[in-house]
Amino acid sequence: MVPLDKPTRIFAPEQNTYTIGCTLAAAYAYARLTGDPKDEQAAQRDAEWLMARAQNLHGAFVESFLYAHAFTTDEQQRAKYAEFLRTHFVEAMCSNQTDWWQNSAGRSALNLDGLVYCYAHLGQDPRVLAQIISATSALFSPHSPQSLYQLRNQPALSVDEGIYTCFSYCSLPDVIQPMITMKPFERVRQ
């Protein structure tokens, strides 16, 4: 450790998948907004780096690859992202018999959005639809003990309950209408 007298930018090779896993969607959205091929190439390099290191996808990592798949202008990359989503997300989710939406301190509730996208754009696999139905019922039915209805009357939420609530509600618009959260970008491939 070397103390610094003033704020200094320090560049180093990325070692933590968390950073790119959480920002890849923003990189692709930025590339879509600028239309600059260099920005898309930078996002693609981030995706390639992450695919070489990520063992599985959940939460924001799934969202990142949804945006990569939707926003890339390179059909070979789109096919590569589709396969990565199938093998590192869809297959794991379809074999998961747990209440996965509660995992990772509630962050895995965002997987619901990923399942909806994959069902709509990677093939209508009935196993994916079953997961969508199970999670949607558990999260939003007033009769489910895991439902957000059970949390809304609490005087205060823990951090994990807050994450669970936010990530669940982030998925709900796309359950109702797939791709609606990407609509502001308008150039999303349908």
C-alpha positions in Angstrom: 0.0 0.0 0.0 1.3 3.4 -1.0 -0.4 6.5 0.5 -1.5 9.1 -2.1 -1.4 12.8 -1.4 -4.2 13.5 -3.9 -6.9 11.6 -5.8 -5.2 9.6 -8.5 -6.5 7.3 -11.2 -5.0 3.9 -10.9 -5.4 1.5 -13.8 -5.0 -2.2 -13.3 -6.2 -5.4 -15.0 -9.7 -6.4 -13.8 -9.6 -9.4 -11.5 -13.2 -9.3 -10.2 -16.1 -10.6 -12.3 -18.5 -8.6 -10.1 -17.5 -5.3 -11.8 -18.1 -6.3 -15.4 -21.0 -8.6 -14.4 -22.9 -5.6 -13.0 -21.9 -3.1 -15.7 -22.0 -5.0 -19.0 -25.6 -4.1 -19.6 -24.7 -0.4 -19.2 -21.8 -0.8 -21.6 -24.1 -2.3 -24.3 -26.8 0.3 -23.6 -24.2 3.1 -23.9 -23.0 1.6 -27.2 -26.5 1.5 -28.5 -27.1 5.1 -27.5 -23.9 6.4 -29.1 -24.0 4.2 -32.1 -20.2 4.2 -32.1 -18.7 0.9 -33.1 -15.8 1.4 -30.8 -18.2 1.5 -27.8 -19.8 -1.8 -28.9 -16.3 -3.3 -29.4 -15.4 -2.3 -25.8 -18.7 -3.9 -24.5 -18.0 -7.0 -26.5 -14.5 -7.3 -25.0 -16.0 -7.0 -21.6 -18.5 -9.8 -22.4 -15.8 -12.0 -23.8 -13.7 -11.4 -20.6 -16.7 -12.3 -18.4 -17.7 -15.4 -20.4 -14.2 -16.8 -19.9 -14.6 -16.4 -16.1 -18.3 -16.7 -15.1 -19.3 -20.1 -13.9 -23.0 -19.3 -13.8 -25.3 -16.4 -14.2 -27.7 -14.8 -11.8 -29.0 -11.4 -10.8 -27.3 -8.5 -12.6 -25.0 -10.9 -14.5 -28.1 -12.3 -16.3 -29.4 -8.8 -17.0 -26.0 -7.9 -18.5 -26.2 -10.8 -20.9 -29.8 -10.0 -21.8 -28.7 -6.5 -22.9 -25.6 -7.9 -24.7 -27.8 -10.4 -26.6 -30.5 -7.7 -27.4 -28.2 -4.9 -28.3 -25.3 -6.4 -30.2 -25.2 -5.6 -33.9 -23.0 -8.7 -34.6 -25.1 -11.8 -35.3 -22.2 -14.1 -34.4 -22.0 -12.4 -31.0 -25.7 -12.7 -30.6 -25.6 -16.4 -31.2 -22.6 -16.7 -28.8 -24.5 -14.8 -26.1 -27.6 -17.0 -26.7 -25.6 -20.1 -26.2 -23.9 -18.7 -23.1 -27.3 -17.8 -21.6 -28.7 -21.3 -22.4 -25.7 -23.2 -20.9 -24.9 -20.9 -17.9 -28.4 -19.7 -17.0 -31.3 -21.5 -18.5 -30.1 -25.1 -17.9 -29.2 -24.3 -14.3 -32.6 -22.6 -13.7 -34.6 -25.4 -15.3 -33.0 -28.0 -13.1 -33.4 -25.8 -9.9 -36.1 -27.2 -7.7 -35.5 -24.6 -4.9 -37.0 -21.3 -4.1 -34.2 -19.7 -6.1 -35.8 -16.2 -6.1 -34.7 -15.9 -2.5 -31.0 -16.8 -3.1 -28.1 -14.3 -2.8 -29.9 -12.1 -0.3 -32.8 -11.6 -2.7 -30.6 -10.7 -5.8 -31.7 -13.9 -7.6 -35.2 -12.5 -7.8 -33.9 -10.7 -10.9 -33.5 -14.1 -12.6 -37.2 -13.9 -13.2 -36.6 -11.1 -15.8 -33.9 -13.3 -17.4 -36.2 -16.2 -17.7 -38.9 -14.1 -19.3 -36.4 -12.8 -21.8 -35.0 -16.2 -22.6 -38.5 -17.7 -23.0 -39.4 -14.9 -25.4 -36.1 -14.8 -27.4 -34.3 -18.1 -27.1 -37.2 -20.5 -27.6 -40.3 -21.2 -25.7 -39.0 -24.0 -23.5 -41.9 -25.2 -21.3 -39.4 -25.8 -18.5 -38.6 -22.1 -18.5 -42.3 -21.2 -18.5 -42.8 -23.4 -15.5 -40.0 -21.5 -13.6 -41.6 -18.2 -14.6 -45.0 -19.3 -13.3 -43.6 -20.7 -10.0 -41.5 -17.6 -9.3 -44.2 -15.1 -10.3 -46.8 -16.8 -8.1 -44.3 -17.0 -5.1 -43.3 -13.4 -5.5 -46.6 -11.7 -6.2 -49.5 -13.8 -5.0 -51.0 -12.5 -1.8 -51.3 -16.1 -0.6 -47.6 -17.0 -0.9 -45.5 -16.8 2.3 -42.6 -15.5 0.2 -44.7 -12.8 -1.5 -44.0 -9.1 -1.5 -47.4 -8.8 0.1 -45.9 -10.3 3.2 -43.2 -7.6 3.3 -45.2 -4.5 2.5 -46.7 -4.1 5.9 -43.5 -4.4 7.9 -42.4 -1.1 9.6 -38.9 -1.5 8.2 -37.2 -3.9 5.8 -33.7 -5.4 6.3 -31.2 -4.8 3.6 -31.8 -8.2 2.1 -35.6 -7.7 2.2 -35.1 -4.4 0.4 -33.0 -6.0 -2.3 -35.5 -8.8 -2.6 -38.3 -6.3 -3.0 -36.4 -4.1 -5.5 -35.2 -6.9 -7.7 -38.6 -8.6 -7.7 -40.3 -5.4 -8.8 -37.7 -4.9 -11.5 -38.7 -8.2 -13.0 -42.5 -7.6 -12.9 -42.9 -5.2 -15.9 -41.2 -7.8 -18.2 -43.4 -10.6 -16.8 -46.4 -8.5 -17.9 -44.9 -7.4 -21.2 -41.5 -8.9 -22.3 -38.9 -6.4 -23.3 -40.8 -3.4 -21.9 -37.9 -2.3 -19.8 -35.7 -2.1 -22.9 -38.3 -0.1 -24.9 -36.7 3.3 -24.3 -33.8 2.2 -26.5 -36.2 1.6 -29.4 -33.5 -0.1 -31.5 -33.8 -3.3 -29.6 -33.8 -6.3 -32.0 -37.3 -7.9 -31.9 
